[in-house]
């Protein structure tokens, strides 16, 4: 099964939410459809970024990429309930390297 990463910049928490709610929302959205391999929080150029690594059922490369992009979009939607978000990216593991699948613009 191919491995993907969804990366999402988090700009600001919405009132009434805890920082933990961000990752909990992200992993719940991704985990409802796919096996999560790992998740973590980084600070990139002063901006928090969450990363959720997950596996997609094996099919064609295009179908796998589409499934990963839909999952990342669902993750963004879930996190938007608790925080303002920025850029979303999707990466695919290919021969030991992470390669961009698609940069999904902010909605």
C-alpha positions in Angstrom: 0.0 0.0 0.0 1.4 3.4 -0.9 2.2 6.0 1.8 1.1 9.6 1.6 1.5 12.7 3.8 -1.0 15.5 4.2 0.6 18.7 5.4 -1.6 21.6 6.6 -0.5 25.0 7.9 -2.5 26.1 11.0 -2.9 29.8 11.3 -5.0 30.4 14.5 -7.2 28.5 16.8 -10.9 29.3 16.8 -12.4 30.5 20.1 -13.2 27.7 22.5 -10.8 25.2 21.1 -7.6 23.7 22.6 -4.4 23.2 20.6 -4.9 19.4 20.9 -8.2 19.7 19.0 -6.3 20.4 15.8 -4.4 17.1 15.6 -7.4 15.2 17.0 -9.6 16.6 14.2 -7.0 15.8 11.6 -6.3 12.2 12.7 -10.0 11.5 13.1 -10.8 12.6 9.6 -7.9 10.7 8.0 -8.3 7.6 10.3 -11.9 7.2 9.3 -10.8 6.2 5.8 -7.2 5.1 6.0 -4.5 3.6 8.3 -2.5 6.3 9.9 1.2 5.6 10.1 2.3 8.8 12.0 1.4 12.3 12.9 3.4 15.3 14.1 3.5 19.0 14.4 6.4 21.2 13.1 7.0 24.9 13.1 8.0 26.1 9.6 9.1 29.7 9.3 7.1 30.5 12.4 3.9 28.8 11.2 2.6 25.6 12.8 2.2 22.7 10.3 0.6 19.4 11.0 1.6 16.3 9.1 -0.5 13.1 9.0 1.1 10.1 7.2 -1.3 7.5 6.0 -1.6 4.5 3.7 -4.0 4.2 0.8 -5.4 0.9 -0.7 -3.4 -0.2 -3.7 -4.9 0.5 -7.1 -3.7 2.6 -10.0 -1.3 5.5 -9.2 -3.9 8.0 -10.4 -6.7 6.5 -8.2 -4.3 6.3 -5.2 -3.3 10.0 -5.7 -7.0 11.0 -6.0 -7.9 9.1 -2.8 -5.0 10.8 -1.0 -6.1 14.3 -2.2 -9.7 13.6 -1.2 -8.5 12.5 2.3 -6.3 15.6 2.7 -9.2 17.8 1.7 -11.4 16.0 4.3 -8.7 16.6 6.9 -8.6 20.3 6.0 -12.4 20.5 6.3 -12.3 18.9 9.7 -9.5 21.1 11.0 -11.3 24.2 9.8 -13.9 23.6 12.4 -11.4 24.3 15.1 -8.8 26.5 13.5 -8.1 28.8 10.6 -5.8 27.0 8.2 -3.5 27.9 5.3 -1.8 25.9 2.6 -2.5 22.2 2.2 -0.1 19.9 0.5 0.0 16.2 -0.4 3.1 14.1 -0.8 3.6 10.5 -2.0 6.4 8.2 -1.0 8.2 7.0 -4.2 11.4 5.0 -4.1 12.4 6.4 -0.7 11.6 10.0 -1.5 8.6 12.2 -0.8 7.3 13.8 -4.0 4.5 16.3 -4.2 1.2 15.0 -5.5 -0.8 18.2 -5.5 -0.8 21.5 -3.7 -4.4 22.1 -2.7 -5.2 25.8 -2.5 -6.8 27.3 0.6 -10.6 27.3 0.5 
